[in-house]
Amino acid sequence: MNKSFLDPDGLRREVSQIKWWHTIDLGHGIVTPGLDPTPQRLAEIRMPEDLTARTVLDIGAWDGFFSFEAERRGASRVLATDSFCWDSGSGWGTKAGFDIARRALQSRVEDKWIEVLDLSPETVGVFDVVLFLGILYHMKHPLLTLERVASVTGRQLIMQTQVDLVAIKRPAIAFYPGTELNGDPTNWVGLNPAALLAMLQMVGFGRVDIFFKSFPDDVPLDDIETVRTNHVSLHAWK
């Protein structure tokens, strides 16, 4: 292990040099200054408290908060994958945060650089639990993406994603060709809940429970010209 990680002051210096998205407690009173309040997401996604003897795949792991949390909850193996956020210069961040956190936590989480559309049983294997958090709306081909994700899911998918057109009862997809959603050109699609459910069933998930939504029940959502941030969390089982 890098000796700097045995010294809290050295660890603080390492952490201060990184642009963090995830908020991760590294011990020694050091918490990464992530822009996202990541620990709060655990209640939203309802990650199982006990993952003993289960294998976990974290797709789009970024700084690795959920990968390390899965390991802490007893997962027998955790594989963190990413591409966009681990490509220095092309994505929002780099892999440096993940590497620092893994060393600081003395973690055994594995990592693999791979594009989402290249996921398959041959490239990464099949996992009991797959985490797919905040990724689908960044993909230009949502159904193909879900096919790839389903192919590596042995039992349970835990997912969070942007939804749109929620007042439409039929399956529908909003397409963001520019920077309509949060000024971010990497945001491409917002499925409505009906489309999300239909696609997940189409790719092989027999049961889908949508349990967290950010849009309030008492606000009309029939203005299709308005682009807003609306997320849902769900669990899907084969």
C-alpha positions as CSV (number, residue, x, y, z in Angstrom):
1,M,0.0,0.0,0.0
2,N,1.1,3.5,-0.7
3,K,2.6,4.8,2.5
4,S,0.8,8.1,2.2
5,F,-2.4,6.2,3.0
6,L,-1.0,5.3,6.4
7,D,-0.8,9.0,7.2
8,P,-4.1,11.0,7.5
9,D,-2.3,14.1,6.4
10,G,-1.0,12.4,3.3
11,L,-4.5,11.0,2.5
12,R,-6.0,14.5,2.9
13,R,-3.5,15.8,0.4
14,E,-4.4,13.1,-2.1
15,V,-8.1,13.7,-1.7
16,S,-7.8,17.4,-2.1
17,Q,-6.3,16.9,-5.6
18,I,-9.3,15.1,-6.9
19,K,-12.6,16.4,-8.4
20,W,-15.1,14.1,-6.5
21,W,-18.6,13.3,-7.4
22,H,-19.3,10.7,-4.6
23,T,-19.2,11.5,-0.9
24,I,-17.2,8.7,0.7
25,D,-16.1,8.3,4.3
26,L,-12.5,7.1,4.1
27,G,-11.9,6.9,7.8
28,H,-9.4,9.0,9.8
29,G,-12.1,11.7,9.9
30,I,-11.7,12.2,6.1
31,V,-14.8,12.4,3.8
32,T,-14.4,13.1,0.1
33,P,-15.9,16.5,-0.9
34,G,-18.3,15.0,-3.4
35,L,-20.8,17.2,-5.2
36,D,-23.4,14.5,-4.7
37,P,-24.7,13.6,-1.2
38,T,-24.2,10.0,-2.1
39,P,-25.0,8.3,1.3
40,Q,-28.5,9.7,1.0
41,R,-29.0,7.7,-2.1
42,L,-28.9,4.4,-0.2
43,A,-32.4,5.1,1.2
44,E,-33.6,5.9,-2.3
45,I,-32.3,2.7,-4.0
46,R,-32.9,0.4,-1.0
47,M,-29.7,-1.5,-1.3
48,P,-30.1,-4.8,0.7
49,E,-28.6,-4.5,4.1
50,D,-27.1,-8.0,3.9
51,L,-25.3,-9.0,0.7
52,T,-23.4,-11.9,2.2
53,A,-22.3,-14.5,-0.4
54,R,-23.8,-12.5,-3.3
55,T,-21.8,-11.2,-6.2
56,V,-22.4,-7.5,-7.2
57,L,-21.7,-5.6,-10.5
58,D,-21.6,-1.8,-10.3
59,I,-22.1,-0.4,-13.8
60,G,-20.9,3.2,-14.1
61,A,-19.1,3.0,-10.7
62,W,-17.4,6.4,-11.0
63,D,-15.7,7.1,-7.6
64,G,-17.0,3.8,-6.3
65,F,-19.2,4.6,-3.4
66,F,-21.8,1.9,-4.1
67,S,-19.1,-0.7,-4.9
68,F,-17.4,-0.2,-1.6
69,E,-20.8,-0.1,0.2
70,A,-21.7,-3.5,-1.4
71,E,-18.4,-4.9,-0.2
72,R,-19.1,-3.5,3.3
73,R,-22.4,-5.2,3.3
74,G,-20.8,-8.6,2.8
75,A,-20.8,-9.2,-1.0
76,S,-18.4,-12.0,-1.8
77,R,-17.2,-10.3,-5.0
78,V,-17.7,-6.8,-6.3
79,L,-16.8,-5.7,-9.8
80,A,-16.8,-1.9,-10.6
81,T,-17.0,-1.0,-14.2
82,D,-17.0,2.4,-16.0
83,S,-15.7,4.0,-19.2
84,F,-16.9,7.6,-19.6
85,C,-16.0,8.8,-16.1
86,W,-12.7,6.9,-16.0
87,D,-11.5,8.4,-19.3
88,S,-9.2,11.3,-18.4
89,G,-10.4,14.3,-20.2
90,S,-13.4,12.8,-22.0
91,G,-15.7,12.5,-19.0
92,W,-16.7,14.5,-16.0
93,G,-13.9,13.0,-13.9
94,T,-11.2,10.4,-13.9
95,K,-10.5,7.0,-12.2
96,A,-8.2,8.6,-9.7
97,G,-10.9,9.0,-7.1
98,F,-11.9,5.3,-7.3
99,D,-8.2,4.3,-7.0
100,I,-7.6,6.5,-4.0
101,A,-10.8,5.4,-2.2
102,R,-10.0,1.7,-2.8
103,R,-6.5,2.0,-1.4
104,A,-7.7,4.1,1.6
105,L,-10.4,1.6,2.4
106,Q,-8.1,-1.4,1.8
107,S,-10.8,-2.7,-0.5
108,R,-10.8,-5.8,-2.6
109,V,-13.3,-4.4,-5.1
110,E,-12.2,-5.3,-8.7
111,D,-12.4,-2.9,-11.6
112,K,-12.8,-3.2,-15.3
113,W,-12.9,-0.5,-17.9
114,I,-15.7,-1.4,-20.3
115,E,-18.4,0.4,-22.3
116,V,-22.0,-0.4,-21.2
117,L,-22.9,-1.8,-24.6
118,D,-20.0,-4.2,-24.4
119,L,-21.3,-5.9,-21.2
120,S,-22.0,-9.6,-21.7
121,P,-21.6,-12.9,-19.8
122,E,-18.4,-13.4,-21.9
123,T,-16.9,-10.0,-21.0
124,V,-17.7,-9.6,-17.3
125,G,-19.7,-12.7,-16.2
126,V,-23.1,-12.9,-14.5
127,F,-23.8,-11.4,-11.1
128,D,-26.4,-11.9,-8.4
129,V,-27.1,-8.2,-8.0
130,V,-26.4,-5.5,-10.6
131,L,-26.3,-1.8,-9.7
132,F,-27.3,0.5,-12.6
133,L,-27.6,3.9,-11.1
134,G,-27.9,7.2,-13.0
135,I,-26.8,5.7,-16.3
136,L,-29.7,4.8,-18.6
137,Y,-30.6,8.4,-19.5
138,H,-27.0,8.9,-20.7
139,M,-27.4,6.1,-23.3
140,K,-28.6,6.8,-26.8
141,H,-30.0,3.3,-27.2
142,P,-32.1,2.5,-24.1
143,L,-33.6,-0.9,-25.1
144,L,-30.2,-2.2,-26.3
145,T,-28.7,-1.0,-23.1
146,L,-31.2,-2.8,-21.0
147,E,-30.6,-6.0,-23.0
148,R,-26.9,-5.8,-22.2
149,V,-27.6,-5.1,-18.5
150,A,-30.1,-8.0,-18.3
151,S,-27.6,-10.4,-19.9
152,V,-25.3,-10.0,-16.9
153,T,-28.0,-9.9,-14.2
154,G,-28.5,-13.3,-12.6
155,R,-31.2,-12.3,-10.1
156,Q,-31.8,-8.7,-9.2
157,L,-31.3,-5.3,-10.8
158,I,-31.2,-2.1,-8.7
159,M,-31.7,0.9,-10.9
160,Q,-32.2,4.6,-10.7
161,T,-32.9,6.8,-13.8
162,Q,-34.4,9.9,-15.2
163,V,-38.1,9.6,-16.3
164,D,-40.1,12.0,-18.4
165,L,-43.6,12.3,-19.9
166,V,-44.9,10.7,-16.7
167,A,-48.5,11.8,-17.3
168,I,-48.6,9.7,-20.5
169,K,-50.0,6.3,-19.7
170,R,-48.7,4.6,-22.8
171,P,-45.0,3.8,-23.1
172,A,-43.2,6.9,-24.3
173,I,-39.7,8.3,-24.5
174,A,-38.5,11.9,-24.4
175,F,-35.4,12.5,-26.5
176,Y,-32.9,15.2,-25.5
177,P,-30.9,16.1,-28.6
178,G,-29.1,19.0,-27.0
179,T,-28.7,20.3,-23.5
180,E,-32.4,20.4,-22.5
181,L,-31.9,18.4,-19.3
182,N,-29.7,20.3,-16.8
183,G,-27.6,21.8,-19.6
184,D,-25.8,18.5,-20.0
185,P,-25.2,17.2,-23.6
186,T,-24.6,13.7,-22.3
187,N,-28.3,13.4,-21.2
188,W,-30.1,11.7,-24.1
189,V,-33.4,10.0,-23.1
190,G,-36.1,10.1,-20.4
191,L,-38.4,7.0,-20.5
192,N,-41.8,7.3,-18.9
193,P,-42.6,4.8,-16.2
194,A,-44.7,2.7,-18.6
195,A,-41.9,2.5,-21.1
196,L,-39.4,1.6,-18.4
197,L,-41.6,-1.2,-17.1
198,A,-42.3,-2.5,-20.6
199,M,-38.7,-2.5,-21.6
200,L,-37.5,-4.3,-18.5
201,Q,-40.2,-7.0,-18.9
202,M,-39.2,-7.3,-22.6
203,V,-35.6,-8.0,-21.7
204,G,-36.5,-10.7,-19.2
205,F,-37.4,-9.2,-15.8
206,G,-40.5,-10.9,-14.5
207,R,-41.1,-8.5,-11.6
208,V,-40.4,-4.8,-11.4
209,D,-41.1,-2.6,-8.4
210,I,-40.8,1.2,-8.8
211,F,-40.7,2.6,-5.3
212,F,-39.0,6.0,-5.4
213,K,-40.0,9.0,-7.5
214,S,-38.9,12.6,-7.2
215,F,-42.0,14.1,-8.9
216,P,-44.8,15.1,-6.5
217,D,-48.2,13.4,-6.8
218,D,-50.1,16.7,-6.5
219,V,-48.3,18.6,-9.3
220,P,-49.7,18.3,-12.9
221,L,-47.1,16.8,-15.2
222,D,-48.9,17.1,-18.5
223,D,-46.8,19.9,-19.9
224,I,-44.6,18.0,-22.4
225,E,-42.7,21.1,-23.3
226,T,-41.2,21.3,-19.8
227,V,-38.0,19.4,-19.2
228,R,-37.4,18.7,-15.6
229,T,-35.3,16.4,-13.4
230,N,-37.4,13.5,-12.3
231,H,-35.8,10.3,-11.0
232,V,-37.2,6.9,-10.1
233,S,-35.6,4.0,-8.3
234,L,-36.6,0.4,-8.9
235,H,-35.8,-3.2,-8.2
236,A,-36.3,-5.8,-11.0
237,W,-36.0,-9.6,-10.6
238,K,-35.7,-12.4,-13.1
